[in-house]
């Protein structure tokens, strides 16, 4: 009996771990209760498990490509050329310091219709900084982007934490500074040295509807993978949008509770 109880406890713990992963937000608005979203109560975790027992309601097939870091003198022009050829919009999370170093590239992103959000000034680990330091990084990042001629709302209203590192204190500091926090529904880890095929395989196996896909600007393998990624999603009926367009089209609750699905073989 004791063994059965222990086994049941382990199974329940694994199920709760799965529920917590399912509850990880893709987007945290300025006025959201960040603690409730990042540290879900036991009741909410159990409710998530119960919801998994029922058919998931359909979700719109919308995908926002987001590119962290940069701009970079080699990769950014290649990425922009690829996106133009594919006729795909994208959202760029630019580093203020890099935009200052390559202002023409930052402006080229904007001129081409690219949406630009704040990725801090110096790309630090925000989870190691005080709230005041987090706010300073965001302010300096926004100011740097504006100095090079980027006049977009996302510069001062949306941010993503560098390296994907954040805490509750990080998110609350961003919210106090007036920022929504753009996270993701899928991160293929393309910042590592991966082949284009490995990136594509990950993305199509872990698709969600809707989706915020986290990619990186400075990786040639990512640029090479884009045609296959775009083709697979379009074949399955997805439409590519910017983050702001996604937020206008989809209620936040649906974005944070997407339909998880693998794309069918094409």
PyMOL commands that set and color helices and strands:
alter all, ss='L'
color gray80, all
select helices_A, chain A and resi 2-22+34-38+42-52+75-86+96-101+103-111+126-128+131-147+154-157+162-164+168-176+196-205+220-235+243-249+252-255
alter helices_A, ss='H'
color red, helices_A
select strands_A, chain A and resi 27-28+62-68+91-94+115-118+158-159+180-182+186-187+208-209+211-216+239-241+259-260
alter strands_A, ss='S'
color yellow, strands_A
deselect
rebuild
show_as cartoon
